[in-house]
Amino acid sequence: TTSQLTADHSTTELLRNKGQRIGEEAHSPSLDQLLTEEKKVMDERKLKKEKAYHDKDALEKRLG
């Protein structure tokens, strides 16, 4: 009947939406992954800053 088809369609949609959410959770990064990436970025910035200071000191020594 029409009402049974509508109910079946609604159930199918609910299951499909739930499956998509589960799939999204499986592909989303964990907190540990996010923190690891953030630490990596911060470490790279620190190294660049240290290199810039080192280069500046070396240049001043050569000029001075």
PQR file with spaces between the fields and no chain letter, atoms N, CA, C, O and H, PARSE charges and radii, in Angstrom:
ATOM       1  N    THR     1       0.841   -1.193    0.000 -0.4000 1.5000
ATOM       2  CA   THR     1       0.000    0.000    0.000 -0.0000 2.0000
ATOM       3  C    THR     1       0.882    1.251    0.000  0.5500 1.7000
ATOM       4  O    THR     1       2.096    1.190    0.197 -0.5500 1.4000
ATOM       5  N    THR     2       0.233    2.360   -0.224 -0.4000 1.5000
ATOM       6  CA   THR     2       0.969    3.625   -0.291 -0.0000 2.0000
ATOM       7  C    THR     2       1.617    3.962    1.045  0.5500 1.7000
ATOM       8  O    THR     2       2.769    4.395    1.083 -0.5500 1.4000
ATOM       9  H    THR     2      -0.753    2.409   -0.384  0.4000 1.0000
ATOM      10  N    SER     3       0.891    3.770    2.133 -0.4000 1.5000
ATOM      11  CA   SER     3       1.463    4.105    3.447 -0.0000 2.0000
ATOM      12  C    SER     3       2.650    3.201    3.785  0.5500 1.7000
ATOM      13  O    SER     3       3.610    3.650    4.411 -0.5500 1.4000
ATOM      14  H    SER     3      -0.045    3.418    2.101  0.4000 1.0000
ATOM      15  N    GLN     4       2.592    1.934    3.374 -0.4000 1.5000
ATOM      16  CA   GLN     4       3.712    1.021    3.620 -0.0000 2.0000
ATOM      17  C    GLN     4       4.932    1.440    2.806  0.5500 1.7000
ATOM      18  O    GLN     4       6.056    1.395    3.306 -0.5500 1.4000
ATOM      19  H    GLN     4       1.812    1.570    2.865  0.4000 1.0000
ATOM      20  N    LEU     5       4.718    1.846    1.554 -0.4000 1.5000
ATOM      21  CA   LEU     5       5.822    2.311    0.721 -0.0000 2.0000
ATOM      22  C    LEU     5       6.463    3.567    1.315  0.5500 1.7000
ATOM      23  O    LEU     5       7.686    3.711    1.316 -0.5500 1.4000
ATOM      24  H    LEU     5       3.804    1.882    1.148  0.4000 1.0000
ATOM      25  N    THR     6       5.623    4.471    1.818 -0.4000 1.5000
ATOM      26  CA   THR     6       6.131    5.696    2.437 -0.0000 2.0000
ATOM      27  C    THR     6       6.960    5.363    3.675  0.5500 1.7000
ATOM      28  O    THR     6       8.026    5.942    3.883 -0.5500 1.4000
ATOM      29  H    THR     6       4.630    4.354    1.817  0.4000 1.0000
ATOM      30  N    ALA     7       6.478    4.438    4.493 -0.4000 1.5000
ATOM      31  CA   ALA     7       7.206    4.028    5.693 -0.0000 2.0000
ATOM      32  C    ALA     7       8.529    3.372    5.312  0.5500 1.7000
ATOM      33  O    ALA     7       9.557    3.639    5.934 -0.5500 1.4000
ATOM      34  H    ALA     7       5.612    3.968    4.324  0.4000 1.0000
ATOM      35  N    ASP     8       8.507    2.519    4.299 -0.4000 1.5000
ATOM      36  CA   ASP     8       9.735    1.865    3.841 -0.0000 2.0000
ATOM      37  C    ASP     8      10.743    2.895    3.338  0.5500 1.7000
ATOM      38  O    ASP     8      11.937    2.803    3.621 -0.5500 1.4000
ATOM      39  H    ASP     8       7.672    2.302    3.793  0.4000 1.0000
ATOM      40  N    HIS     9      10.241    3.877    2.587 -0.4000 1.5000
ATOM      41  CA   HIS     9      11.119    4.925    2.058 -0.0000 2.0000
ATOM      42  C    HIS     9      11.741    5.733    3.207  0.5500 1.7000
ATOM      43  O    HIS     9      12.932    6.044    3.182 -0.5500 1.4000
ATOM      44  H    HIS     9       9.270    3.951    2.357  0.4000 1.0000
ATOM      45  N    SER    10      10.923    6.067    4.211 -0.4000 1.5000
ATOM      46  CA   SER    10      11.425    6.827    5.363 -0.0000 2.0000
ATOM      47  C    SER    10      12.495    6.043    6.105  0.5500 1.7000
ATOM      48  O    SER    10      13.518    6.601    6.500 -0.5500 1.4000
ATOM      49  H    SER    10       9.955    5.814    4.231  0.4000 1.0000
ATOM      50  N    THR    11      12.259    4.748    6.296 -0.4000 1.5000
ATOM      51  CA   THR    11      13.240    3.895    6.976 -0.0000 2.0000
ATOM      52  C    THR    11      14.534    3.833    6.181  0.5500 1.7000
ATOM      53  O    THR    11      15.624    3.901    6.749 -0.5500 1.4000
ATOM      54  H    THR    11      11.428    4.294    5.975  0.4000 1.0000
ATOM      55  N    THR    12      14.411    3.703    4.873 -0.4000 1.5000
ATOM      56  CA   THR    12      15.590    3.652    4.005 -0.0000 2.0000
ATOM      57  C    THR    12      16.388    4.947    4.117  0.5500 1.7000
ATOM      58  O    THR    12      17.616    4.914    4.206 -0.5500 1.4000
ATOM      59  H    THR    12      13.525    3.647    4.412  0.4000 1.0000
ATOM      60  N    GLU    13      15.700    6.082    4.112 -0.4000 1.5000
ATOM      61  CA   GLU    13      16.378    7.379    4.230 -0.0000 2.0000
ATOM      62  C    GLU    13      17.088    7.511    5.577  0.5500 1.7000
ATOM      63  O    GLU    13      18.222    7.984    5.642 -0.5500 1.4000
ATOM      64  H    GLU    13      14.703    6.109    4.039  0.4000 1.0000
ATOM      65  N    LEU    14      16.411    7.090    6.655 -0.4000 1.5000
ATOM      66  CA   LEU    14      17.032    7.167    7.978 -0.0000 2.0000
ATOM      67  C    LEU    14      18.301    6.326    8.039  0.5500 1.7000
ATOM      68  O    LEU    14      19.324    6.774    8.557 -0.5500 1.4000
ATOM      69  H    LEU    14      15.490    6.706    6.602  0.4000 1.0000
ATOM      70  N    LEU    15      18.231    5.118    7.514 -0.4000 1.5000
ATOM      71  CA   LEU    15      19.399    4.243    7.516 -0.0000 2.0000
ATOM      72  C    LEU    15      20.520    4.818    6.654  0.5500 1.7000
ATOM      73  O    LEU    15      21.691    4.745    7.027 -0.5500 1.4000
ATOM      74  H    LEU    15      17.400    4.755    7.094  0.4000 1.0000
ATOM      75  N    ARG    16      20.167    5.383    5.514 -0.4000 1.5000
ATOM      76  CA   ARG    16      21.171    5.976    4.627 -0.0000 2.0000
ATOM      77  C    ARG    16      21.860    7.147    5.330  0.5500 1.7000
ATOM      78  O    ARG    16      23.085    7.268    5.295 -0.5500 1.4000
ATOM      79  H    ARG    16      19.216    5.442    5.211  0.4000 1.0000
ATOM      80  N    ASN    17      21.060    8.009    5.971 -0.4000 1.5000
ATOM      81  CA   ASN    17      21.637    9.158    6.679 -0.0000 2.0000
ATOM      82  C    ASN    17      22.524    8.705    7.828  0.5500 1.7000
ATOM      83  O    ASN    17      23.590    9.281    8.045 -0.5500 1.4000
ATOM      84  H    ASN    17      20.065    7.911    5.999  0.4000 1.0000
ATOM      85  N    LYS    18      22.106    7.693    8.563 -0.4000 1.5000
ATOM      86  CA   LYS    18      22.914    7.176    9.667 -0.0000 2.0000
ATOM      87  C    LYS    18      24.218    6.597    9.120  0.5500 1.7000
ATOM      88  O    LYS    18      25.278    6.796    9.712 -0.5500 1.4000
ATOM      89  H    LYS    18      21.240    7.225    8.387  0.4000 1.0000
ATOM      90  N    GLY    19      24.148    5.900    8.023 -0.4000 1.5000
ATOM      91  CA   GLY    19      25.347    5.329    7.407 -0.0000 2.0000
ATOM      92  C    GLY    19      26.318    6.404    6.962  0.5500 1.7000
ATOM      93  O    GLY    19      27.530    6.237    7.100 -0.5500 1.4000
ATOM      94  H    GLY    19      23.286    5.738    7.542  0.4000 1.0000
ATOM      95  N    GLN    20      25.807    7.504    6.429 -0.4000 1.5000
ATOM      96  CA   GLN    20      26.678    8.605    6.001 -0.0000 2.0000
ATOM      97  C    GLN    20      27.390    9.216    7.198  0.5500 1.7000
ATOM      98  O    GLN    20      28.576    9.535    7.126 -0.5500 1.4000
ATOM      99  H    GLN    20      24.822    7.640    6.316  0.4000 1.0000
ATOM     100  N    ARG    21      26.654    9.380    8.314 -0.4000 1.5000
ATOM     101  CA   ARG    21      27.273    9.950    9.506 -0.0000 2.0000
ATOM     102  C    ARG    21      28.363    9.033   10.046  0.5500 1.7000
ATOM     103  O    ARG    21      29.419    9.501   10.470 -0.5500 1.4000
ATOM     104  H    ARG    21      25.690    9.120    8.372  0.4000 1.0000
ATOM     105  N    ILE    22      28.108    7.741   10.032 -0.4000 1.5000
ATOM     106  CA   ILE    22      29.115    6.787   10.497 -0.0000 2.0000
ATOM     107  C    ILE    22      30.337    6.858    9.590  0.5500 1.7000
ATOM     108  O    ILE    22      31.472    6.828   10.066 -0.5500 1.4000
ATOM     109  H    ILE    22      27.250    7.361    9.688  0.4000 1.0000
ATOM     110  N    GLY    23      30.104    6.950    8.287 -0.4000 1.5000
ATOM     111  CA   GLY    23      31.209    7.064    7.341 -0.0000 2.0000
ATOM     112  C    GLY    23      32.015    8.331    7.553  0.5500 1.7000
ATOM     113  O    GLY    23      33.244    8.310    7.472 -0.5500 1.4000
ATOM     114  H    GLY    23      29.183    6.974    7.900  0.4000 1.0000
ATOM     115  N    GLU    24      31.332    9.433    7.824 -0.4000 1.5000
ATOM     116  CA   GLU    24      32.021   10.703    8.067 -0.0000 2.0000
ATOM     117  C    GLU    24      32.876   10.614    9.324  0.5500 1.7000
ATOM     118  O    GLU    24      33.997   11.121    9.356 -0.5500 1.4000
ATOM     119  H    GLU    24      30.334    9.450    7.890  0.4000 1.0000
ATOM     120  N    GLU    25      32.340    9.962   10.368 -0.4000 1.5000
ATOM     121  CA   GLU    25      33.103    9.818   11.603 -0.0000 2.0000
ATOM     122  C    GLU    25      34.357    8.991   11.369  0.5500 1.7000
ATOM     123  O    GLU    25      35.406    9.257   11.956 -0.5500 1.4000
ATOM     124  H    GLU    25      31.429    9.550   10.342  0.4000 1.0000
ATOM     125  N    ALA    26      34.245    7.995   10.514 -0.4000 1.5000
ATOM     126  CA   ALA    26      35.392    7.129   10.235 -0.0000 2.0000
ATOM     127  C    ALA    26      36.494    7.894    9.510  0.5500 1.7000
ATOM     128  O    ALA    26      37.672    7.561    9.639 -0.5500 1.4000
ATOM     129  H    ALA    26      33.393    7.779   10.037  0.4000 1.0000
ATOM     130  N    HIS    27      36.113    8.916    8.749 -0.4000 1.5000
ATOM     131  CA   HIS    27      37.095    9.671    7.971 -0.0000 2.0000
ATOM     132  C    HIS    27      37.539   10.958    8.649  0.5500 1.7000
ATOM     133  O    HIS    27      38.468   11.615    8.178 -0.5500 1.4000
ATOM     134  H    HIS    27      35.156    9.186    8.645  0.4000 1.0000
ATOM     135  N    SER    28      36.889   11.329    9.750 -0.4000 1.5000
ATOM     136  CA   SER    28      37.287   12.568   10.414 -0.0000 2.0000
ATOM     137  C    SER    28      38.506   12.303   11.292  0.5500 1.7000
ATOM     138  O    SER    28      38.622   11.238   11.898 -0.5500 1.4000
ATOM     139  H    SER    28      36.134   10.796   10.133  0.4000 1.0000
ATOM     140  N    PRO    29      39.412   13.275   11.357 -0.5600 1.5000
ATOM     141  CA   PRO    29      40.637   13.062   12.135  0.2800 2.0000
ATOM     142  C    PRO    29      40.333   13.014   13.633  0.5500 1.7000
ATOM     143  O    PRO    29      39.429   13.699   14.110 -0.5500 1.4000
ATOM     144  N    SER    30      41.075   12.223   14.352 -0.4000 1.5000
ATOM     145  CA   SER    30      40.908   12.134   15.799 -0.0000 2.0000
ATOM     146  C    SER    30      41.570   13.349   16.451  0.5500 1.7000
ATOM     147  O    SER    30      42.334   14.078   15.819 -0.5500 1.4000
ATOM     148  H    SER    30      41.810   11.666   13.964  0.4000 1.0000
ATOM     149  N    LEU    31      41.261   13.539   17.706 -0.4000 1.5000
ATOM     150  CA   LEU    31      41.866   14.650   18.445 -0.0000 2.0000
ATOM     151  C    LEU    31      43.385   14.497   18.482  0.5500 1.7000
ATOM     152  O    LEU    31      44.116   15.474   18.325 -0.5500 1.4000
ATOM     153  H    LEU    31      40.641   12.946   18.219  0.4000 1.0000
ATOM     154  N    ASP    32      43.855   13.265   18.690 -0.4000 1.5000
ATOM     155  CA   ASP    32      45.302   13.029   18.702 -0.0000 2.0000
ATOM     156  C    ASP    32      45.942   13.424   17.377  0.5500 1.7000
ATOM     157  O    ASP    32      47.018   14.022   17.356 -0.5500 1.4000
ATOM     158  H    ASP    32      43.261   12.471   18.818  0.4000 1.0000
ATOM     159  N    GLN    33      45.276   13.085   16.266 -0.4000 1.5000
ATOM     160  CA   GLN    33      45.817   13.445   14.950 -0.0000 2.0000
ATOM     161  C    GLN    33      45.878   14.956   14.798  0.5500 1.7000
ATOM     162  O    GLN    33      46.865   15.494   14.295 -0.5500 1.4000
ATOM     163  H    GLN    33      44.402   12.599   16.283  0.4000 1.0000
ATOM     164  N    LEU    34      44.818   15.644   15.235 -0.4000 1.5000
ATOM     165  CA   LEU    34      44.794   17.105   15.129 -0.0000 2.0000
ATOM     166  C    LEU    34      45.897   17.734   15.979  0.5500 1.7000
ATOM     167  O    LEU    34      46.571   18.666   15.539 -0.5500 1.4000
ATOM     168  H    LEU    34      44.017   15.207   15.644  0.4000 1.0000
ATOM     169  N    LEU    35      46.078   17.223   17.194 -0.4000 1.5000
ATOM     170  CA   LEU    35      47.124   17.765   18.068 -0.0000 2.0000
ATOM     171  C    LEU    35      48.512   17.497   17.505  0.5500 1.7000
ATOM     172  O    LEU    35      49.398   18.347   17.596 -0.5500 1.4000
ATOM     173  H    LEU    35      45.531   16.466   17.552  0.4000 1.0000
ATOM     174  N    THR    36      48.701   16.332   16.933 -0.4000 1.5000
ATOM     175  CA   THR    36      49.991   15.995   16.326 -0.0000 2.0000
ATOM     176  C    THR    36      50.298   16.937   15.169  0.5500 1.7000
ATOM     177  O    THR    36      51.419   17.429   15.043 -0.5500 1.4000
ATOM     178  H    THR    36      47.982   15.641   16.860  0.4000 1.0000
ATOM     179  N    GLU    37      49.299   17.185   14.326 -0.4000 1.5000
ATOM     180  CA   GLU    37      49.488   18.107   13.201 -0.0000 2.0000
ATOM     181  C    GLU    37      49.790   19.519   13.701  0.5500 1.7000
ATOM     182  O    GLU    37      50.663   20.201   13.165 -0.5500 1.4000
ATOM     183  H    GLU    37      48.388   16.784   14.429  0.4000 1.0000
ATOM     184  N    GLU    38      49.063   19.953   14.731 -0.4000 1.5000
ATOM     185  CA   GLU    38      49.275   21.296   15.276 -0.0000 2.0000
ATOM     186  C    GLU    38      50.690   21.423   15.843  0.5500 1.7000
ATOM     187  O    GLU    38      51.354   22.438   15.630 -0.5500 1.4000
ATOM     188  H    GLU    38      48.354   19.399   15.167  0.4000 1.0000
ATOM     189  N    LYS    39      51.151   20.402   16.561 -0.4000 1.5000
ATOM     190  CA   LYS    39      52.508   20.419   17.119 -0.0000 2.0000
ATOM     191  C    LYS    39      53.541   20.478   16.002  0.5500 1.7000
ATOM     192  O    LYS    39      54.540   21.189   16.112 -0.5500 1.4000
ATOM     193  H    LYS    39      50.612   19.577   16.734  0.4000 1.0000
ATOM     194  N    LYS    40      53.305   19.737   14.937 -0.4000 1.5000
ATOM     195  CA   LYS    40      54.222   19.729   13.799 -0.0000 2.0000
ATOM     196  C    LYS    40      54.325   21.129   13.188  0.5500 1.7000
ATOM     197  O    LYS    40      55.421   21.600   12.880 -0.5500 1.4000
ATOM     198  H    LYS    40      52.494   19.159   14.847  0.4000 1.0000
ATOM     199  N    VAL    41      53.189   21.782   13.017 -0.4000 1.5000
ATOM     200  CA   VAL    41      53.173   23.135   12.454 -0.0000 2.0000
ATOM     201  C    VAL    41      53.913   24.100   13.382  0.5500 1.7000
ATOM     202  O    VAL    41      54.699   24.929   12.925 -0.5500 1.4000
ATOM     203  H    VAL    41      52.300   21.400   13.267  0.4000 1.0000
ATOM     204  N    MET    42      53.657   23.988   14.687 -0.4000 1.5000
ATOM     205  CA   MET    42      54.328   24.875   15.641 -0.0000 2.0000
ATOM     206  C    MET    42      55.839   24.638   15.644  0.5500 1.7000
ATOM     207  O    MET    42      56.617   25.591   15.704 -0.5500 1.4000
ATOM     208  H    MET    42      53.018   23.314   15.059  0.4000 1.0000
ATOM     209  N    ASP    43      56.254   23.375   15.581 -0.4000 1.5000
ATOM     210  CA   ASP    43      57.687   23.063   15.540 -0.0000 2.0000
ATOM     211  C    ASP    43      58.340   23.645   14.287  0.5500 1.7000
ATOM     212  O    ASP    43      59.449   24.176   14.352 -0.5500 1.4000
ATOM     213  H    ASP    43      55.622   22.601   15.533  0.4000 1.0000
ATOM     214  N    GLU    44      57.654   23.545   13.151 -0.4000 1.5000
ATOM     215  CA   GLU    44      58.196   24.096   11.901 -0.0000 2.0000
ATOM     216  C    GLU    44      58.341   25.611   11.998  0.5500 1.7000
ATOM     217  O    GLU    44      59.338   26.174   11.545 -0.5500 1.4000
ATOM     218  H    GLU    44      56.753   23.113   13.098  0.4000 1.0000
ATOM     219  N    ARG    45      57.340   26.272   12.591 -0.4000 1.5000
ATOM     220  CA   ARG    45      57.415   27.729   12.757 -0.0000 2.0000
ATOM     221  C    ARG    45      58.585   28.104   13.665  0.5500 1.7000
ATOM     222  O    ARG    45      59.304   29.068   13.400 -0.5500 1.4000
ATOM     223  H    ARG    45      56.531   25.815   12.959  0.4000 1.0000
ATOM     224  N    LYS    46      58.766   27.336   14.733 -0.4000 1.5000
ATOM     225  CA   LYS    46      59.863   27.606   15.668 -0.0000 2.0000
ATOM     226  C    LYS    46      61.212   27.461   14.970  0.5500 1.7000
ATOM     227  O    LYS    46      62.106   28.287   15.155 -0.5500 1.4000
ATOM     228  H    LYS    46      58.183   26.553   14.948  0.4000 1.0000
ATOM     229  N    LEU    47      61.352   26.413   14.170 -0.4000 1.5000
ATOM     230  CA   LEU    47      62.607   26.208   13.443 -0.0000 2.0000
ATOM     231  C    LEU    47      62.879   27.346   12.464  0.5500 1.7000
ATOM     232  O    LEU    47      64.014   27.806   12.344 -0.5500 1.4000
ATOM     233  H    LEU    47      60.626   25.742   14.019  0.4000 1.0000
ATOM     234  N    LYS    48      61.846   27.797   11.768 -0.4000 1.5000
ATOM     235  CA   LYS    48      62.014   28.911   10.822 -0.0000 2.0000
ATOM     236  C    LYS    48      62.450   30.173   11.556  0.5500 1.7000
ATOM     237  O    LYS    48      63.323   30.908   11.093 -0.5500 1.4000
ATOM     238  H    LYS    48      60.924   27.423   11.865  0.4000 1.0000
ATOM     239  N    LYS    49      61.826   30.412   12.711 -0.4000 1.5000
ATOM     240  CA   LYS    49      62.166   31.601   13.491 -0.0000 2.0000
ATOM     241  C    LYS    49      63.612   31.522   13.979  0.5500 1.7000
ATOM     242  O    LYS    49      64.350   32.505   13.907 -0.5500 1.4000
ATOM     243  H    LYS    49      61.117   29.815   13.087  0.4000 1.0000
ATOM     244  N    GLU    50      64.016   30.344   14.478 -0.4000 1.5000
ATOM     245  CA   GLU    50      65.398   30.170   14.939 -0.0000 2.0000
ATOM     246  C    GLU    50      66.381   30.360   13.792  0.5500 1.7000
ATOM     247  O    GLU    50      67.438   30.965   13.973 -0.5500 1.4000
ATOM     248  H    GLU    50      63.416   29.546   14.536  0.4000 1.0000
ATOM     249  N    LYS    51      66.045   29.854   12.625 -0.4000 1.5000
ATOM     250  CA   LYS    51      66.917   30.004   11.458 -0.0000 2.0000
ATOM     251  C    LYS    51      67.030   31.478   11.075  0.5500 1.7000
ATOM     252  O    LYS    51      68.112   31.955   10.734 -0.5500 1.4000
ATOM     253  H    LYS    51      65.186   29.363   12.478  0.4000 1.0000
ATOM     254  N    ALA    52      65.917   32.192   11.131 -0.4000 1.5000
ATOM     255  CA   ALA    52      65.943   33.616   10.792 -0.0000 2.0000
ATOM     256  C    ALA    52      66.851   34.380   11.755  0.5500 1.7000
ATOM     257  O    ALA    52      67.625   35.237   11.330 -0.5500 1.4000
ATOM     258  H    ALA    52      65.037   31.805   11.408  0.4000 1.0000
ATOM     259  N    TYR    53      66.759   34.071   13.058 -0.4000 1.5000
ATOM     260  CA   TYR    53      67.635   34.734   14.027 -0.0000 2.0000
ATOM     261  C    TYR    53      69.095   34.381   13.774  0.5500 1.7000
ATOM     262  O    TYR    53      69.970   35.244   13.849 -0.5500 1.4000
ATOM     263  H    TYR    53      66.130   33.375   13.404  0.4000 1.0000
ATOM     264  N    HIS    54      69.354   33.118   13.476 -0.4000 1.5000
ATOM     265  CA   HIS    54      70.721   32.675   13.195 -0.0000 2.0000
ATOM     266  C    HIS    54      71.272   33.399   11.964  0.5500 1.7000
ATOM     267  O    HIS    54      72.407   33.874   11.973 -0.5500 1.4000
ATOM     268  H    HIS    54      68.644   32.417   13.415  0.4000 1.0000
ATOM     269  N    ASP    55      70.460   33.479   10.910 -0.4000 1.5000
ATOM     270  CA   ASP    55      70.888   34.160    9.684 -0.0000 2.0000
ATOM     271  C    ASP    55      71.158   35.640    9.950  0.5500 1.7000
ATOM     272  O    ASP    55      72.111   36.209    9.418 -0.5500 1.4000
ATOM     273  H    ASP    55      69.537   33.092   10.903  0.4000 1.0000
ATOM     274  N    LYS    56      70.311   36.260   10.777 -0.4000 1.5000
ATOM     275  CA   LYS    56      70.490   37.679   11.097 -0.0000 2.0000
ATOM     276  C    LYS    56      71.801   37.882   11.862  0.5500 1.7000
ATOM     277  O    LYS    56      72.567   38.797   11.561 -0.5500 1.4000
ATOM     278  H    LYS    56      69.536   35.798   11.209  0.4000 1.0000
ATOM     279  N    ASP    57      72.052   37.016   12.857 -0.4000 1.5000
ATOM     280  CA   ASP    57      73.301   37.112   13.629 -0.0000 2.0000
ATOM     281  C    ASP    57      74.523   36.918   12.735  0.5500 1.7000
ATOM     282  O    ASP    57      75.507   37.648   12.853 -0.5500 1.4000
ATOM     283  H    ASP    57      71.430   36.272   13.101  0.4000 1.0000
ATOM     284  N    ALA    58      74.455   35.946   11.852 -0.4000 1.5000
ATOM     285  CA   ALA    58      75.579   35.669   10.947 -0.0000 2.0000
ATOM     286  C    ALA    58      75.827   36.867   10.035  0.5500 1.7000
ATOM     287  O    ALA    58      76.978   37.229    9.791 -0.5500 1.4000
ATOM     288  H    ALA    58      73.656   35.354   11.756  0.4000 1.0000
ATOM     289  N    LEU    59      74.769   37.482    9.534 -0.4000 1.5000
ATOM     290  CA   LEU    59      74.901   38.643    8.656 -0.0000 2.0000
ATOM     291  C    LEU    59      75.513   39.821    9.415  0.5500 1.7000
ATOM     292  O    LEU    59      76.384   40.516    8.893 -0.5500 1.4000
ATOM     293  H    LEU    59      73.834   37.188    9.733  0.4000 1.0000
ATOM     294  N    GLU    60      75.056   40.040   10.645 -0.4000 1.5000
ATOM     295  CA   GLU    60      75.595   41.139   11.445 -0.0000 2.0000
ATOM     296  C    GLU    60      77.083   40.933   11.734  0.5500 1.7000
ATOM     297  O    GLU    60      77.857   41.891   11.725 -0.5500 1.4000
ATOM     298  H    GLU    60      74.348   39.475   11.069  0.4000 1.0000
ATOM     299  N    LYS    61      77.481   39.692   11.987 -0.4000 1.5000
ATOM     300  CA   LYS    61      78.896   39.400   12.245 -0.0000 2.0000
ATOM     301  C    LYS    61      79.739   39.670   11.004  0.5500 1.7000
ATOM     302  O    LYS    61      80.846   40.201   11.094 -0.5500 1.4000
ATOM     303  H    LYS    61      76.852   38.914   11.994  0.4000 1.0000
ATOM     304  N    ARG    62      79.197   39.297    9.838 -0.4000 1.5000
ATOM     305  CA   ARG    62      79.946   39.524    8.594 -0.0000 2.0000
ATOM     306  C    ARG    62      80.068   41.014    8.297  0.5500 1.7000
ATOM     307  O    ARG    62      81.111   41.475    7.833 -0.5500 1.4000
ATOM     308  H    ARG    62      78.298   38.866    9.765  0.4000 1.0000
ATOM     309  N    LEU    63      79.015   41.757    8.562 -0.4000 1.5000
ATOM     310  CA   LEU    63      79.024   43.191    8.270 -0.0000 2.0000
ATOM     311  C    LEU    63      79.757   43.983    9.353  0.5500 1.7000
ATOM     312  O    LEU    63      80.341   45.032    9.080 -0.5500 1.4000
ATOM     313  H    LEU    63      78.168   41.382    8.939  0.4000 1.0000
ATOM     314  N    GLY    64      79.720   43.471   10.581 -0.4000 1.5000
ATOM     315  CA   GLY    64      80.279   44.204   11.715 -0.0000 2.0000
ATOM     316  C    GLY    64      81.718   44.006   11.853  0.5500 1.7000
ATOM     317  O    GLY    64      82.333   44.560   12.764 -0.5500 1.4000
ATOM     318  H    GLY    64      79.246   42.619   10.802  0.4000 1.0000
